[in-house]
Amino acid sequence: MDTSVNLLGYRLDNPVIPASGTFGFGYEFAEFYDINCLGSISLKGTTLEPRYGNPLPRIAECPAGMLNSIGLQNPGVQKVVGEELVKLAKVFKKKAIANVGGSCTEDYVQTVEYFNHADNIFAIELNISCPNVKCGGMAFGTDPTVAGGLISAVKKVCTKPLIVKLSPNVTDISVLARAAEDAGADAVSLINTLLGMRIDLRTGKPILSMKAGGYSGRGVYPVALRMVYQVRQAVNIPVIGMGGISTAYDVLEMMMAGASAVMVGTANLIHPFACRDIIAALPGAMEEYKINSLETIIGRAHHA
């Protein structure tokens, strides 16, 4: 069984990539298992300056998932490149994906320029869709014109393939996908979290300090699958699918919808071995459905 896929000119042993924000900077999980089994890793979202993130509480449980309002907490790009990537290189022999956030265009541009020089990064994932920050984040991801301007500015300086992470909190995600492609994106990833809320019945107040947060987990999977299918129809660049993936069967289904690779998010927070177990189960799932090569099923649902 051939589980390998080509993503932006980089050959992955398998299409399974831990999603940004759910796997730290990668090396932390090396204490649990050999992370070299992963296709790649999308690193924790990184900004130009260090960020503490949002006030507590910023996590709330939900049926079939969770809400988070972390707010892009990270040590800043200089420390990520100078320390975190060095630690990762000691335990991960493959190349990773850097996830970049920001509050303004210049923040994104400068952060990307730092990652241009990182040898163990093969692509940049531009997060224009985070619902948990007051400035930037999702504000860039809901207006095609604003998104296009940001992507164009970043593309001028980015020396690595550029992936744009799309928000599902829009009327038609295909419009944003086309805007990203027109502005020079080399791929798109989707979906980021859906806006949600929980209320404490004892106090009558929202549980999260920011009131609303990003909903993720198994409950969003059918929505994510539909959006990946729609975006695959709308663009001619690779699509990376994510949102509620927790089994090898989910991976196959997402690839049939049009994903060239997948990212696994909340499942890592529930079970640290989730990605490892999904990868181990892939050959068996492929054999069950008589799939010899994963690349042959990408977009199959569009030709059925």
C-alpha positions as a printed Julia matrix, in Angstrom:
304×3 Matrix{Float64}:
   0.0    0.0     0.0
   1.43   3.39   -1.03
   0.45   5.97    1.59
   2.79   8.66    0.26
   1.58  11.92   -1.28
   3.22  14.9    -2.95
   2.46  18.21   -1.28
   3.85  21.33   -2.93
   6.81  19.41   -4.31
   7.62  17.77   -0.98
   7.06  14.01   -0.73
   5.28  13.0     2.47
   5.39   9.38    3.68
   1.69   9.78    4.45
  -0.84  12.65    4.31
  -1.33  12.98    8.08
  -0.14  16.28    9.58
  -0.91  17.46   13.13
  -2.77  20.76   12.84
  -1.33  24.0    14.14
  -2.05  24.7    17.79
  -2.72  21.09   18.74
   0.82  19.71   18.62
   2.91  22.5    20.1
   6.24  22.78   18.31
   6.32  19.04   17.77
   9.2   17.91   19.95
   6.95  17.72   23.03
   5.16  14.71   21.5
   8.47  12.91   20.9
   8.24  11.92   24.59
   5.22   9.76   23.68
   6.22   8.2    20.33
   8.56   8.5    17.34
   7.09  11.55   15.57
   9.03  10.69   12.4
   6.03   8.54   11.46
   4.13  11.76   10.7
   3.8   13.15    7.2
   4.83  16.56    8.52
   3.87  18.91   11.37
   2.12  22.28   11.26
   3.74  24.18   14.11
   2.0   26.26   16.75
   0.87  29.63   15.38
   3.72  32.13   15.52
   3.6   35.94   15.57
   6.28  38.59   15.22
   6.31  39.45   18.93
   5.62  37.15   21.91
   1.95  36.84   22.83
   0.48  35.75   26.14
  -2.89  35.03   24.56
  -6.36  35.64   25.95
  -7.3   35.76   29.65
  -8.49  32.56   31.36
 -10.74  30.66   31.06
 -10.12  29.88   27.4
 -11.19  26.24   27.01
 -14.73  24.82   27.23
 -15.93  21.3    26.54
 -18.74  20.73   24.04
 -20.7   17.77   22.73
 -18.48  16.08   20.11
 -15.73  18.65   20.47
 -14.41  21.67   22.33
 -14.23  25.46   22.29
 -10.94  27.28   22.52
 -10.03  30.92   22.81
  -6.27  30.65   23.29
  -5.43  33.8    21.36
  -2.25  32.68   19.57
  -0.08  32.39   22.67
   3.53  31.92   21.52
   7.06  33.09   22.35
   7.53  35.15   19.16
   9.23  34.26   15.89
  12.82  34.94   16.96
  12.6   32.43   19.78
  10.69  29.94   17.61
  13.39  30.0    14.91
  16.32  30.23   17.32
  15.16  27.71   19.94
  11.99  25.76   19.14
  13.04  24.69   15.63
  16.45  23.66   16.97
  14.77  21.39   19.53
  12.49  19.96   16.86
  15.38  19.16   14.52
  16.9   16.91   17.18
  13.9   14.54   17.16
  12.21  15.11   13.78
  14.22  14.4    10.63
  11.6   15.67    8.2
  10.57  19.22    7.35
   7.68  21.03    9.01
   5.17  23.74    8.15
   5.37  27.11    9.92
   2.02  28.67   10.85
   2.09  32.48   10.86
  -0.37  34.9    12.47
  -0.4   38.67   12.82
  -2.28  41.85   13.63
  -1.35  43.76   10.48
   0.2   43.08    7.08
   3.68  44.14    8.18
   3.57  41.69   11.1
   2.85  38.81    8.74
   5.52  39.91    6.26
   8.28  40.23    8.85
   7.42  36.93   10.51
   7.47  35.09    7.18
  10.89  36.61    6.41
  12.32  34.97    9.54
  11.0   31.56    8.46
  12.47  31.97    4.96
  15.84  31.1     6.47
  14.71  28.05    8.45
  16.05  24.9     6.74
  13.63  22.52    8.46
  10.55  24.44    7.23
   9.26  23.51    3.77
   6.12  25.67    3.63
   4.41  28.59    5.34
   0.78  28.35    6.48
  -0.72  31.83    6.66
  -3.39  31.96    9.36
  -5.9   34.56    8.19
  -8.77  32.8     9.94
  -8.21  32.72   13.71
 -11.43  33.76   15.5
  -9.72  34.25   18.85
  -7.72  37.47   18.47
  -9.02  41.03   18.64
  -6.86  42.39   15.82
  -6.0   40.66   12.57
  -6.75  36.94   12.51
 -10.22  36.27   11.14
 -10.6   39.93   10.1
  -8.25  39.14    7.22
 -10.1   35.95    6.36
 -13.65  37.13    5.82
 -13.13  39.82    3.16
 -11.76  38.58   -0.19
 -10.21  41.96   -1.04
  -8.48  42.35    2.32
  -7.32  38.73    2.25
  -5.99  39.13   -1.28
  -4.0   42.21   -0.34
  -2.38  40.46    2.62
  -1.55  37.32    0.62
  -0.05  39.36   -2.23
   2.16  41.28    0.19
   3.38  38.09    1.87
   3.9   36.3    -1.43
   6.33  39.01   -2.55
   8.75  38.12    0.24
   7.98  34.44    0.89
  10.6   32.09   -0.56
   8.73  28.9     0.39
   5.38  27.52   -0.82
   2.54  29.53    0.73
  -0.53  27.83    2.21
  -3.47  30.03    3.22
  -5.68  28.78    6.07
  -9.32  29.62    5.45
 -12.13  30.5     7.86
 -15.46  28.65    7.7
 -17.17  31.68    9.27
 -18.15  33.14    5.89
 -21.13  32.91    3.54
 -19.18  31.13    0.78
 -15.71  29.77    1.52
 -15.11  29.21   -2.2
 -14.98  32.98   -2.75
 -12.13  33.28   -0.22
 -10.36  30.28   -1.74
 -10.44  31.84   -5.21
  -9.21  35.15   -3.79
  -6.31  33.34   -2.15
  -5.41  31.56   -5.39
  -5.64  34.78   -7.41
  -3.35  36.53   -4.91
  -0.66  33.86   -5.33
  -1.35  31.19   -2.72
   0.22  27.84   -3.58
  -2.35  25.89   -1.54
  -5.23  26.41    0.87
  -5.98  24.62    4.14
  -9.44  24.38    5.7
 -11.35  24.56    7.87
 -10.29  26.6    10.84
 -12.67  26.56   13.8
 -16.33  27.56   13.74
 -17.45  30.31   16.1
 -19.3   28.95   19.13
 -20.26  29.66   22.72
 -21.04  27.92   26.03
 -22.85  29.45   29.0
 -22.37  28.5    32.66
 -25.84  27.61   33.98
 -24.84  28.53   37.54
 -23.77  32.09   36.73
 -25.62  32.72   33.47
 -22.36  34.04   31.97
 -20.35  32.79   28.98
 -17.72  30.28   30.1
 -14.94  31.73   27.95
 -13.4   35.05   28.94
 -13.78  36.23   25.33
 -17.42  35.01   25.35
 -17.09  33.19   22.01
 -14.4   30.81   20.78
 -13.5   28.35   18.06
 -15.46  25.1    17.96
 -13.52  22.04   16.76
 -13.69  18.27   17.0
 -15.77  15.46   15.54
 -18.89  17.58   15.45
 -17.51  19.82   12.68
 -16.39  16.97   10.38
 -19.38  16.9     7.97
 -19.19  20.7     7.6
 -15.45  20.55    6.93
 -15.89  17.76    4.4
 -18.51  19.76    2.5
 -16.3   22.85    2.42
 -13.26  20.9     1.22
 -15.4   19.45   -1.57
 -16.62  22.93   -2.57
 -13.16  24.49   -2.5
 -11.67  21.67   -4.55
 -14.22  22.55   -7.25
 -13.37  26.24   -7.05
  -9.55  26.28   -7.25
  -6.7   24.64   -9.14
  -4.23  24.59   -6.26
  -3.85  21.83   -3.64
  -6.33  21.67   -0.79
  -5.37  20.49    2.7
  -8.41  19.25    4.62
  -9.0   19.43    8.35
 -11.84  19.6    10.83
 -12.85  16.71   13.07
 -10.61  14.05   11.53
 -10.01  11.24   14.02
  -9.8    7.95   12.06
  -8.11   6.52    8.98
 -11.54   6.32    7.34
 -11.96  10.07    7.84
  -8.66  10.58    6.02
  -9.83   8.54    3.03
 -13.15  10.39    2.89
 -11.49  13.8     3.14
  -9.09  12.92    0.33
 -11.94  11.73   -1.86
 -13.56  15.12   -1.26
 -10.43  16.71   -2.73
  -7.75  16.99   -0.04
  -4.16  16.31   -1.09
  -3.21  15.98    2.59
  -5.01  16.29    5.92
  -4.42  17.93    9.26
  -5.53  16.39   12.55
  -6.35  18.83   15.34
  -8.55  18.25   18.38
  -7.98  14.49   18.3
  -4.4   15.16   19.5
  -5.72  16.94   22.59
  -8.03  14.05   23.42
  -5.53  11.28   22.73
  -1.8   12.1    22.33
  -1.3    9.05   20.11
  -4.09   9.99   17.68
  -1.94  10.79   14.65
   0.28   7.76   15.18
  -2.75   5.48   15.41
  -4.43   6.97   12.33
  -1.27   6.44   10.29
  -0.92   2.86   11.54
  -4.53   2.15   10.53
  -4.26   3.65    7.04
  -2.95   0.55    5.18
  -5.75  -1.6     6.62
  -8.4    0.94    5.65
  -6.91   1.17    2.16
  -6.93  -2.6     1.78
 -10.55  -2.76    2.92
 -11.56  -0.38    0.12
  -9.1   -1.79   -2.44
  -7.0    1.39   -2.58
  -3.41   0.75   -3.63
  -2.24   4.37   -3.65
  -3.67   7.31   -1.74
  -2.84   9.74   -4.52
  -5.26   7.93   -6.81
  -8.27   8.8    -4.63
  -7.69  12.57   -4.33
 -10.88  14.22   -5.57
 -12.57  10.92   -6.47
 -15.95  12.23   -5.26
 -15.87  14.8    -8.06
 -15.71  12.1   -10.74
 -18.03   9.5    -9.26
